[in-house]
């Protein structure tokens, strides 16, 4: 099942979970041009959503049993533009 927010953000068809094992995650994503902020640079908020989504999946592989959790603090420092 694809989470609703990934559909809303246009990620449902472009963000692919390739592999997920204990402590390891591989995802593939082709950026949609609608997520560009300008000059082909991907909007930072979109990148944060993908990073948070990925870390959530990864975190579940470390749990002993299913349980709810939320991101409490999330900080990103971009060192260069992402195209």
C-alpha positions in Angstrom: 0.0 0.0 0.0 1.3 3.4 -1.0 1.0 6.1 1.7 -1.4 8.9 0.7 1.2 11.6 1.2 3.4 10.1 -1.4 0.6 10.3 -3.9 -0.1 13.9 -2.9 3.5 14.9 -3.4 3.8 13.0 -6.7 6.2 10.5 -5.3 4.1 7.3 -5.5 5.2 6.5 -9.0 8.8 7.7 -8.8 10.0 6.6 -5.4 10.8 2.9 -5.4 11.8 0.7 -2.4 14.4 -1.6 -3.9 15.6 -3.5 -0.9 15.0 -3.4 2.9 16.8 -5.6 5.4 17.8 -5.1 9.0 19.7 -1.8 9.1 19.9 -1.4 5.3 17.7 0.4 2.8 18.0 1.0 -0.9 15.6 3.3 -2.6 15.5 4.6 -6.2 14.0 8.0 -7.2 13.7 9.9 -10.4 12.9 13.6 -9.6 9.8 15.0 -11.1 10.5 18.4 -12.7 7.5 19.9 -10.8 9.7 19.5 -7.6 12.3 21.9 -9.0 12.6 25.2 -7.0 14.5 26.9 -9.9 17.1 26.1 -12.5 16.6 22.3 -12.2 17.5 22.3 -8.5 15.2 20.0 -6.4 13.3 21.8 -3.7 14.9 21.0 -0.3 11.6 20.2 1.4 10.9 17.4 -1.1 14.3 15.9 -0.4 13.6 16.1 3.4 10.3 14.2 2.9 12.1 11.5 1.0 14.9 11.3 3.6 12.3 11.1 6.5 10.3 8.5 4.6 13.4 6.4 4.1 14.6 6.7 7.7 11.1 5.6 8.9 11.3 2.5 6.8 14.8 1.8 8.0 13.9 2.3 11.6 11.2 -0.3 11.4 13.8 -2.9 10.6 15.4 -2.3 14.0 12.2 -2.8 16.1 11.6 -6.1 17.9 7.8 -5.7 17.3 5.5 -3.4 15.4 4.9 -0.1 17.1 4.1 3.5 16.3 6.8 6.2 16.2 7.3 9.7 14.8 10.1 11.9 13.8 10.8 14.2 16.7 13.7 16.2 15.3 14.9 16.4 11.7 17.7 18.7 10.5 19.2 18.9 7.1 22.3 20.8 5.9 22.7 20.9 2.1 26.3 21.2 1.0 25.4 21.7 -2.7 22.4 21.8 -5.0 20.7 18.5 -6.0 19.7 18.3 -9.6 
